[in-house]
């Protein structure tokens, strides 16, 4: 689809221009919602671009335990939980967390950062396919936590809000890591 980032956003060197596609200002609801979600996904990746793997795990804003590494683990888990497990009904374990330890994705940063990004990209790409193949934004699933019915429209808006919130965190983390702002 024109105007949407591909499955792997190229990583130009730090200081390169913003390569996110322009957001549509007209079009169908699905097109606009998925474009905004993809824009936020690309924004997160842009905020991490050019940071060394070792620095991605920095918890740069004490007393917060947030790091870019933890955020990518959390966003991969959110893609899996909301789209693959809840909406598509795929029988998968939770990723990077559990009901007993819901903050594990932020707190336990063992493992390779590049692997964490590869997992996030795979979850993001699978979620894109599920959303594209859904019959409509009115398709629903039930929350296993509350039993409440949720539409795909609601889930997309929820993910947009999730990314927007964490992109704000990523802004602050990136500024503390190397002074980069305005991504």
Secondary structure, DSSP 8 states (H G I E B T S, - for coil): -TTS--SS-----TT---------SSS-HHHHHHHHHHHHHHHHHHHHTT--HHHHT---STT----HHHHHHHHHHHHIIIIIIIIT------SS--SS-TTHHHH---S-HHHHHHHHHHHHHHHHHHHHHSS-TT-EEE-TTT--EEEHHHHHHHHHHHHHHHHHHHHHHHHHHH-----
